[in-house]
């Protein structure tokens, strides 16, 4: 029963991520800038996360003068991801922006290889090739639709993949002994400070607060920064890490489906095939790596003490 609850909570959390492009697009349609949306989003996220942290009376044990700045700097990767991800949506369909951002999967594998010297297994390399094939179909290059798109949108989309991969990599390395809610709140604080610095000129323009701006930014914040961590915090401990990674990939089809239904974006059958290939590659990598690890453990001779 616990496994079922874990799967359900992780799926809901991942699905929440898939609705963030809808709120970002709504914000742009109302005439608000990238800076205005990001400022309200980050301020709201930091306030809500700190509220949860204090209400839960989360532990501050393990925090030091050294790792507090490190945690906040790690959070800056999320701020940059928001800038690049939502920035790409100003120029590209949301369905293509999410596909570009999802390249964090193979970029993260490369980062792991560079920084930890752990060479990817053959199944992982095969998965990367599958992901790139999936991107080829999902981007609709065959129909020539990408050629007329602004280069800046494509660049922003790829940059969002790099910054998100950086966040995932470093968040798993920095101050992992500190309470998860405390770390998340400090990361949100670092992200908020970075956004306020980047969009310093936009700060005066958010006042007086307009309902449409708050609605769009808070929607992005809730579905991107608040609800997913809540559901992951409850569900992820109940299932294996590999299964959690596979389940979180549901964000991709949810984002594309919501863009198609809510934003009326055209998604071709070829793009759906590409999306399916990407999801298959992610599942293949996670399941294949897990199986190989189990086989190695079985072959390892027992230790006698």
FITORTOR-798548 format. One line per 10 residues: number of its first residue (from 0); their letters; for each residue x, y, z of N, C-alpha, C. Coordinates in steps of 0.02 Angstrom, whole numbers, padded with zeros to 5 digits. Layout:
NUM = a = X Y Z X Y Z X Y Z; ...
REM end
This chain:
0 = xxxxxxxxxx = 00042 -00061 00000 00000 00000 00000 00043 00063 00000; 00099 00060 00037 00144 00117 00040 00174 00131 -00028; 00190 00078 -00065 00219 00087 -00131 00170 00124 -00176; 00107 00104 -00173 00057 00137 -00214 00050 00211 -00197; 00052 00227 -00133 00048 00297 -00112 00110 00335 -00136; 00168 00304 -00131 00229 00336 -00154 00227 00352 -00228; 00204 00303 -00268 00198 00313 -00340 00149 00369 -00355; 00092 00369 -00320 00040 00420 -00331 00066 00490 -00316; 00100 00498 -00259 00124 00564 -00239 00178 00590 -00286; 00223 00547 -00307 00277 00568 -00353 00247 00586 -00421
10 = xxxxxxxxxx = 00199 00547 -00444 00166 00562 -00507 00130 00630 -00505; 00095 00643 -00450 00060 00708 -00443 00111 00765 -00442; 00165 00756 -00405 00217 00808 -00401 00247 00823 -00469; 00263 00770 -00507 00291 00779 -00573 00241 00811 -00621; 00178 00790 -00616 00126 00818 -00659 00117 00893 -00646; 00126 00913 -00583 00120 00985 -00566 00170 01026 -00606; 00232 01000 -00612 00283 01035 -00651 00259 01048 -00723; 00220 01001 -00749 00199 01005 -00818 00152 01063 -00832; 00122 01093 -00780 00076 01148 -00791 00109 01217 -00786; 00173 01219 -00768 00206 01285 -00762 00210 01324 -00828
20 = xxxxxxxxxx = 00220 01289 -00886 00221 01327 -00949 00155 01363 -00963; 00100 01333 -00942 00034 01364 -00954 00029 01431 -00919; 00049 01434 -00855 00045 01497 -00818 00095 01548 -00843; 00154 01525 -00864 00204 01571 -00892 00178 01603 -00956; 00149 01561 -00999 00121 01586 -01062 00063 01634 -01050; 00022 01620 -01000 -00033 01665 -00983 -00005 01733 -00962; 00048 01732 -00922 00079 01794 -00900 00104 01836 -00958; 00136 01803 -01006 00161 01839 -01066 00103 01866 -01108; 00048 01827 -01111 -00010 01849 -01151 -00043 01910 -01120; -00036 01919 -01054 -00064 01978 -01021 -00018 02039 -01029
30 = xxxxxxxxxx = 00040 02028 -01059 00086 02084 -01072 00140 02094 -01019; 00146 02046 -00973 00196 02053 -00921 00264 02027 -00945; 00317 02055 -00917 00385 02038 -00939 00411 01976 -00902; 00466 01950 -00928 00499 01893 -00897 00521 01911 -00825; 00545 01972 -00817 00568 01994 -00751 00511 01999 -00701; 00455 02027 -00721 00398 02035 -00676 00372 01968 -00651; 00366 01920 -00697 00341 01854 -00678 00389 01818 -00631; 00455 01823 -00647 00505 01789 -00606 00511 01820 -00537; 00505 01886 -00531 00511 01920 -00467 00456 01897 -00419; 00393 01900 -00443 00337 01880 -00400 00342 01806 -00384
40 = xxxxxxxxxx = 00360 01765 -00434 00366 01693 -00423 00416 01677 -00368; 00475 01706 -00371 00528 01689 -00324 00514 01716 -00253; 00485 01775 -00249 00468 01803 -00184 00415 01759 -00150; 00364 01741 -00188 00310 01699 -00162 00336 01630 -00141; 00380 01601 -00183 00408 01535 -00168 00449 01536 -00104; 00491 01588 -00096 00533 01593 -00036 00491 01601 00027; 00439 01643 00022 00396 01655 00080 00359 01590 00100; 00332 01556 00050 00293 01495 00064 00338 01439 00092; 00397 01430 00062 00441 01377 00085 00467 01389 00156; 00484 01452 00171 00505 01469 00239 00447 01460 00288
50 = xxxxxxxxxx = 00387 01474 00266 00328 01465 00309 00320 01391 00326; 00325 01348 00275 00320 01276 00287 00376 01252 00334; 00436 01277 00321 00494 01257 00361 00485 01275 00435; 00461 01336 00448 00452 01358 00517 00392 01324 00550; 00338 01315 00512 00279 01281 00540 00296 01209 00559; 00335 01175 00516 00354 01106 00529 00409 01102 00583; 00436 01161 00601 00491 01164 00650 00549 01120 00627; 00566 01129 00563 00621 01090 00534 00687 01107 00568; 00731 01059 00569 00795 01067 00603 00843 01111 00563; 00882 01151 00599 00934 01192 00568 01003 01162 00583
60 = xxxxxxxxxx = 01002 01100 00608 01063 01066 00625 01105 01053 00562; 01170 01065 00567 01215 01052 00511 01231 01114 00470; 01194 01169 00482 01208 01231 00445 01271 01264 00473; 01314 01286 00427 01376 01320 00447 01386 01383 00404; 01434 01424 00425 01450 01484 00386 01475 01467 00316; 01501 01406 00309 01527 01384 00244 01473 01357 00198; 01428 01314 00226 01380 01282 00180 01317 01323 00166; 01302 01373 00208 01243 01415 00194 01251 01451 00126; 01309 01485 00113 01317 01515 00046 01317 01463 -00010; 01344 01404 00004 01345 01351 -00047 01274 01328 -00065
70 = xxxxxxxxxx = 01232 01321 -00014 01162 01302 -00026 01126 01355 -00066; 01137 01418 -00048 01104 01474 -00083 01129 01479 -00155; 01193 01467 -00166 01220 01468 -00234 01191 01412 -00276; 01181 01354 -00245 01149 01298 -00280 01078 01318 -00302; 01043 01354 -00258 00976 01378 -00275 00975 01426 -00333; 01032 01460 -00344 01037 01507 -00401 01027 01472 -00468; 01044 01407 -00470 01034 01369 -00532 00959 01365 -00549; 00917 01361 -00497 00845 01359 -00510 00821 01426 -00536; 00849 01481 -00508 00831 01548 -00533 00850 01556 -00606; 00910 01533 -00624 00932 01538 -00694 00889 01493 -00739
80 = xxxxxxxxxx = 00870 01435 -00714 00827 01391 -00753 00761 01425 -00769; 00732 01459 -00720 00669 01496 -00731 00678 01550 -00784; 00733 01586 -00779 00747 01640 -00827 00751 01611 -00898; 00791 01559 -00907 00802 01531 -00974 00740 01493 -00999; 00709 01454 -00953 00651 01412 -00973 00592 01456 -00994; 00573 01504 -00951 00517 01547 -00969 00537 01596 -01024; 00602 01613 -01026 00626 01656 -01080 00618 01623 -01148; 00631 01557 -01150 00624 01521 -01214 00551 01520 -01236; 00505 01522 -01187 00433 01520 -01204 00408 01586 -01234; 00448 01638 -01227 00430 01701 -01259 00438 01696 -01335
90 = xxxxxxxxxx = 00480 01650 -01357 00495 01644 -01428 00473 01578 -01459; 00464 01526 -01416 00448 01460 -01441 00381 01435 -01414; 00351 01386 -01448 00292 01352 -01419 00313 01319 -01354; 00268 01317 -01305 00284 01287 -01241 00304 01214 -01248; 00273 01178 -01296 00289 01108 -01306 00362 01097 -01326; 00389 01143 -01366 00459 01137 -01387 00506 01160 -01331; 00486 01211 -01293 00527 01235 -01238 00538 01180 -01186; 00485 01142 -01171 00491 01089 -01121 00535 01032 -01147; 00532 01018 -01212 00573 00965 -01241 00647 00985 -01236; 00662 01048 -01250 00731 01072 -01245 00756 01069 -01173
100 = xxxxxxxxxx = 00713 01091 -01126 00733 01090 -01056 00745 01019 -01031; 00709 00971 -01059 00714 00902 -01037 00780 00870 -01057; 00821 00906 -01094 00887 00880 -01111 00933 00878 -01050; 00907 00902 -00993 00946 00898 -00931 00963 00826 -00914; 00924 00778 -00940 00935 00708 -00924 01004 00686 -00946; 01020 00695 -01011 01085 00673 -01034 01141 00721 -01016; 01124 00785 -01008 01175 00834 -00986 01198 00818 -00915; 01150 00797 -00873 01167 00778 -00805 01214 00718 -00803; 01204 00671 -00849 01248 00613 -00854 01319 00634 -00872; 01324 00682 -00919 01389 00707 -00940 01423 00743 -00882
110 = xxxxxxxxxx = 01385 00783 -00844 01413 00819 -00786 01440 00770 -00735; 01403 00716 -00724 01425 00664 -00677 01490 00633 -00700; 01496 00623 -00765 01557 00594 -00794 01616 00642 -00785; 01605 00706 -00797 01659 00756 -00793 01684 00766 -00722; 01636 00774 -00674 01655 00793 -00606 01672 00734 -00561; 01642 00676 -00574 01655 00618 -00530 01698 00565 -00564; 01712 00575 -00629 01754 00528 -00667 01721 00459 -00674; 01655 00457 -00662 01618 00394 -00669 01595 00387 -00742; 01624 00340 -00778 01608 00332 -00848 01538 00302 -00856; 01497 00330 -00901 01429 00303 -00911 01431 00231 -00936
120 = xxxxxxxxxx = 01384 00191 -00913 01379 00122 -00936 01354 00121 -01008; 01367 00067 -01044 01343 00062 -01114 01268 00075 -01120; 01228 00051 -01072 01156 00061 -01075 01139 00136 -01069; 01180 00173 -01031 01170 00245 -01023 01186 00282 -01087; 01241 00262 -01119 01261 00293 -01183 01207 00280 -01236; 01181 00218 -01237 01127 00201 -01283 01065 00244 -01269; 01051 00255 -01205 00993 00297 -01186 01001 00369 -01210; 01062 00395 -01205 01076 00463 -01228 01063 00469 -01303; 01086 00419 -01340 01075 00418 -01413 01000 00417 -01428; 00963 00376 -01390 00890 00372 -01399 00857 00440 -01384
130 = xxxxxxxxxx = 00880 00474 -01331 00852 00539 -01313 00863 00589 -01370; 00923 00589 -01399 00938 00635 -01453 00895 00620 -01515; 00883 00555 -01527 00838 00536 -01583 00768 00560 -01568; 00747 00552 -01505 00680 00576 -01485 00673 00651 -01494; 00726 00688 -01477 00725 00761 -01485 00718 00779 -01559; 00752 00741 -01602 00749 00753 -01674 00676 00751 -01698; 00639 00700 -01676 00569 00694 -01696 00524 00743 -01659; 00536 00751 -01594 00493 00794 -01554 00497 00867 -01573; 00555 00889 -01598 00563 00959 -01618 00532 00974 -01686; 00510 00921 -01721 00476 00928 -01786 00522 00957 -01840
140 = xxxxxxxxxx = 00586 00940 -01835 00634 00965 -01885 00617 00940 -01955; 00591 00878 -01958 00575 00848 -02024 00526 00891 -02063; 00478 00920 -02028 00428 00963 -02062 00453 01034 -02072; 00514 01047 -02049 00544 01113 -02061 00517 01167 -02016; 00479 01150 -01963 00449 01201 -01920 00500 01237 -01877; 00558 01206 -01864 00608 01236 -01820 00647 01292 -01855; 00653 01287 -01921 00695 01333 -01959 00673 01406 -01951; 00608 01417 -01944 00584 01485 -01939 00581 01512 -01869; 00603 01473 -01820 00600 01495 -01750 00661 01536 -01732; 00653 01585 -01688 00709 01628 -01667 00764 01587 -01633
150 = xxxxxxxxxx = 00826 01600 -01651 00883 01565 -01622 00887 01576 -01547; 00870 01637 -01525 00875 01653 -01454 00829 01607 -01412; 00771 01589 -01438 00726 01545 -01403 00756 01475 -01395; 00788 01450 -01448 00821 01385 -01446 00880 01385 -01397; 00918 01440 -01398 00976 01446 -01353 00953 01448 -01281; 00901 01487 -01266 00873 01491 -01198 00850 01422 -01175; 00817 01385 -01220 00792 01319 -01203 00848 01271 -01183; 00902 01271 -01222 00959 01228 -01207 00994 01250 -01143; 01000 01316 -01133 01031 01342 -01072 00991 01321 -01010; 00925 01320 -01016 00884 01298 -00959 00898 01225 -00942
160 = xxxxxxxxxx = 00914 01185 -00992 00931 01114 -00980 00997 01109 -00942; 01046 01151 -00961 01111 01150 -00927 01105 01173 -00855; 01068 01227 -00843 01062 01253 -00774 01022 01206 -00730; 00970 01173 -00759 00931 01126 -00719 00972 01064 -00703; 01012 01041 -00751 01057 00984 -00738 01108 01003 -00684; 01132 01065 -00687 01178 01089 -00636 01147 01090 -00567; 01084 01111 -00564 01048 01111 -00499 01042 01041 -00471; 01021 00994 -00513 01012 00925 -00490 01078 00895 -00466; 01132 00909 -00503 01197 00881 -00486 01222 00909 -00420; 01223 00975 -00413 01252 01006 -00353 01207 01000 -00292
170 = xxxxxxxxxx = 01140 00996 -00303 01096 00988 -00246 01105 00921 -00213; 01130 00873 -00251 01144 00807 -00223 01213 00801 -00192; 01251 00856 -00194 01319 00855 -00168 01329 00904 -00110; 01289 00957 -00108 01300 01011 -00060 01256 01003 00002; 01288 01000 00061 01254 01000 00126 01194 00951 00128; 01205 00891 00105 01150 00842 00103 01128 00819 00173; 01170 00833 00223 01153 00813 00291 01103 00861 00324; 01092 00920 00293 01046 00970 00319 00974 00951 00302; 00927 00967 00347 00856 00953 00336 00834 00977 00267; 00795 00935 00232 00775 00949 00163 00735 01014 00157
180 = xxxxxxxxxx = 00690 01027 00205 00650 01088 00201 00692 01150 00213; 00739 01145 00259 00784 01202 00272 00827 01216 00211; 00853 01164 00180 00893 01171 00119 00852 01203 00063; 00790 01178 00053 00747 01205 00000 00733 01280 00011; 00721 01299 00074 00707 01369 00089 00768 01413 00076; 00827 01389 00094 00888 01427 00080 00901 01432 00005; 00888 01377 -00031 00895 01378 -00104 00848 01429 -00135; 00786 01430 -00110 00736 01478 -00136 00758 01549 -00122; 00790 01560 -00064 00815 01626 -00046 00871 01648 -00093; 00917 01602 -00106 00971 01617 -00154 00945 01632 -00223
190 = xxxxxxxxxx = 00895 01592 -00244 00864 01603 -00310 00829 01670 -00313; 00795 01689 -00259 00759 01753 -00257 00807 01811 -00261; 00863 01807 -00224 00912 01862 -00225 00941 01870 -00295; 00957 01814 -00328 00984 01817 -00396 00935 01849 -00444; 00871 01830 -00440 00820 01857 -00484 00812 01932 -00472; 00813 01954 -00410 00806 02025 -00394 00865 02065 -00421; 00924 02034 -00422 00983 02068 -00450 00978 02072 -00526; 00960 02015 -00558 00956 02014 -00631 00903 02062 -00657; 00845 02063 -00623 00789 02105 -00647 00778 02166 -00601; 00833 02196 -00581 00830 02254 -00535 00786 02309 -00564
200 = xxxxxxxxxx = 00790 02321 -00628 00752 02375 -00660 00678 02360 -00663; 00659 02297 -00658 00589 02279 -00662 00552 02283 -00595; 00591 02289 -00541 00560 02289 -00474 00507 02344 -00466; 00522 02407 -00486 00471 02459 -00477 00408 02447 -00519; 00414 02409 -00574 00357 02400 -00620 00305 02351 -00593; 00322 02313 -00540 00274 02264 -00515 00223 02296 -00468; 00235 02358 -00450 00189 02394 -00406 00152 02448 -00444; 00087 02458 -00432 00045 02417 -00387 00032 02348 -00418; 00027 02298 -00375 00017 02229 -00399 -00049 02222 -00434; -00047 02192 -00494 -00108 02179 -00532 -00127 02105 -00524
210 = xxxxxxxxxx = -00191 02092 -00523 -00216 02024 -00511 -00190 01974 -00563; -00189 01994 -00627 -00167 01948 -00679 -00094 01929 -00671; -00053 01977 -00649 00018 01963 -00637 00027 01915 -00579; -00008 01929 -00524 -00005 01885 -00465 -00030 01815 -00482; -00085 01812 -00519 -00114 01747 -00538 -00065 01706 -00579; -00032 01737 -00626 00015 01700 -00669 00077 01679 -00631; 00106 01726 -00593 00169 01712 -00557 00158 01662 -00500; 00103 01670 -00464 00088 01624 -00409 00072 01554 -00436; 00040 01551 -00494 00026 01487 -00526 00091 01451 -00544; 00138 01489 -00573 00203 01460 -00590 00238 01437 -00526
220 = xxxxxxxxxx = 00234 01478 -00474 00267 01461 -00410 00238 01399 -00377; 00171 01397 -00374 00138 01340 -00342 00153 01274 -00378; 00146 01275 -00445 00155 01214 -00484 00228 01199 -00500; 00272 01248 -00489 00343 01236 -00504 00389 01231 -00445; 00373 01268 -00390 00420 01272 -00334 00393 01247 -00268; 00327 01242 -00261 00299 01227 -00196 00266 01158 -00193; 00217 01146 -00237 00181 01081 -00235 00226 01021 -00251; 00268 01025 -00304 00310 00966 -00319 00355 00945 -00261; 00392 00992 -00228 00433 00970 -00171 00392 00939 -00115; 00331 00965 -00104 00287 00937 -00052 00270 00864 -00067
230 = xxxxxxxxxx = 00248 00851 -00129 00229 00783 -00148 00290 00737 -00152; 00348 00763 -00176 00408 00723 -00180 00433 00705 -00110; 00428 00753 -00063 00451 00741 00005 00413 00684 00038; 00349 00678 00020 00307 00625 00049 00315 00559 00010; 00315 00563 -00056 00313 00503 -00097 00380 00471 -00112; 00433 00512 -00123 00498 00485 -00143 00528 00435 -00093; 00522 00446 -00027 00551 00398 00020 00516 00330 00019; 00457 00325 -00010 00418 00263 -00010 00434 00218 -00069; 00473 00244 -00117 00489 00204 -00177 00564 00210 -00191; 00588 00169 -00237 00659 00170 -00255 00677 00233 -00294
240 = xxxxxxxxxx = 00741 00252 -00291 00763 00312 -00327 00755 00305 -00402; 00769 00244 -00428 00761 00234 -00500 00690 00242 -00523; 00643 00214 -00484 00572 00219 -00501 00549 00292 -00496; 00574 00328 -00446 00556 00399 -00438 00579 00439 -00499; 00639 00426 -00524 00664 00461 -00583 00622 00447 -00645; 00601 00384 -00652 00559 00367 -00709 00491 00402 -00704; 00462 00403 -00645 00397 00433 -00635 00398 00509 -00646; 00453 00541 -00626 00457 00614 -00634 00457 00635 -00708; 00475 00588 -00752 00476 00604 -00824 00405 00615 -00852; 00353 00601 -00811 00284 00613 -00833 00273 00688 -00844
250 = xxxxxxxxxx = 00318 00728 -00816 00314 00801 -00827 00313 00819 -00901; 00352 00782 -00941 00357 00797 -01012 00291 00790 -01049; 00258 00731 -01048 00194 00726 -01084 00140 00771 -01055; 00141 00781 -00988 00090 00825 -00958 00099 00897 -00984; 00161 00919 -00988 00174 00987 -01012 00152 00995 -01085; 00168 00945 -01126 00150 00948 -01197 00074 00944 -01205; 00043 00899 -01166 -00030 00891 -01170 -00066 00955 -01147; -00042 00985 -01092 -00074 01047 -01068 -00065 01104 -01117; -00007 01106 -01150 00005 01157 -01201 -00042 01148 -01260; -00054 01085 -01277 -00098 01069 -01333 -00171 01086 -01317
260 = xxxxxxxxxx = -00194 01066 -01257 -00265 01074 -01239 -00281 01145 -01216; -00240 01171 -01168 -00255 01236 -01137 -00231 01294 -01181; -00171 01287 -01210 -00143 01341 -01249 -00158 01334 -01324; -00190 01279 -01343 -00209 01266 -01413 -00149 01263 -01459; -00093 01237 -01434 -00034 01229 -01477 -00041 01164 -01517; -00016 01166 -01578 -00019 01107 -01621 00038 01060 -01605; 00021 00998 -01588 00071 00946 -01576 00059 00890 -01625; 00107 00879 -01669 00099 00829 -01722 00111 00758 -01696; 00085 00708 -01732 00098 00638 -01713 00173 00622 -01708; 00212 00654 -01752 00284 00642 -01752 00315 00668 -01687
270 = xxxxxxxxxx = 00290 00724 -01661 00314 00751 -01598 00297 00705 -01539; 00238 00675 -01543 00219 00627 -01490 00263 00565 -01492; 00282 00544 -01553 00327 00487 -01560 00395 00504 -01529; 00419 00564 -01543 00483 00587 -01514 00480 00589 -01438; 00424 00614 -01412 00415 00617 -01339 00415 00547 -01309; 00382 00500 -01342 00380 00430 -01318 00450 00399 -01318; 00490 00416 -01369 00559 00389 -01372 00601 00416 -01314; 00591 00481 -01298 00628 00511 -01242 00610 00477 -01176; 00545 00467 -01165 00522 00434 -01104 00548 00362 -01100; 00547 00327 -01158 00573 00259 -01161 00647 00257 -01143
280 = xxxxxxxxxx = 00684 00306 -01168 00756 00309 -01155 00770 00319 -01080; 00730 00363 -01049 00738 00375 -00977 00724 00313 -00937; 00669 00279 -00953 00651 00217 -00918 00703 00163 -00930; 00728 00158 -00991 00778 00107 -01008 00842 00118 -00969; 00863 00181 -00963 00924 00197 -00926 00917 00179 -00852; 00860 00199 -00822 00850 00187 -00751 00843 00112 -00736; 00801 00078 -00775 00790 00006 -00763 00852 -00035 -00780; 00884 -00017 -00836 00943 -00053 -00858 01000 -00047 -00808; 01011 00014 -00783 01064 00025 -00733 01051 -00014 -00669; 00987 -00014 -00649 00967 -00050 -00588 00979 -00125 -00596
290 = xxxxxxxxxx = 00960 -00152 -00653 00968 -00225 -00666 01042 -00244 -00667; 01083 -00203 -00701 01155 -00216 -00705 01186 -00215 -00635; 01164 -00166 -00594 01190 -00161 -00526 01173 -00223 -00485; 01112 -00249 -00492 01091 -00309 -00456 01131 -00370 -00478; 01143 -00375 -00543 01181 -00432 -00570 01252 -00432 -00542; 01282 -00372 -00540 01351 -00366 -00513 01354 -00386 -00440; 01303 -00366 -00402 01301 -00382 -00331 01294 -00457 -00320; 01255 -00491 -00364 01245 -00563 -00358 01310 -00601 -00374; 01348 -00574 -00423 01410 -00607 -00444 01466 -00596 -00393; 01460 -00543 -00352 01512 -00527 -00304 01515 -00581 -00251
300 = xxxxx = 01574 -00611 -00239 01579 -00664 -00189 01565 -00639 -00118; 01535 -00679 -00075 01520 -00657 -00008 01583 -00646 00034; 01579 -00599 00080 01636 -00585 00124 01629 -00625 00188; 01685 -00653 00210 01684 -00690 00272 01726 -00653 00324; 01697 -00645 00382 01733 -00609 00435 01747 -00656 00493
REM end
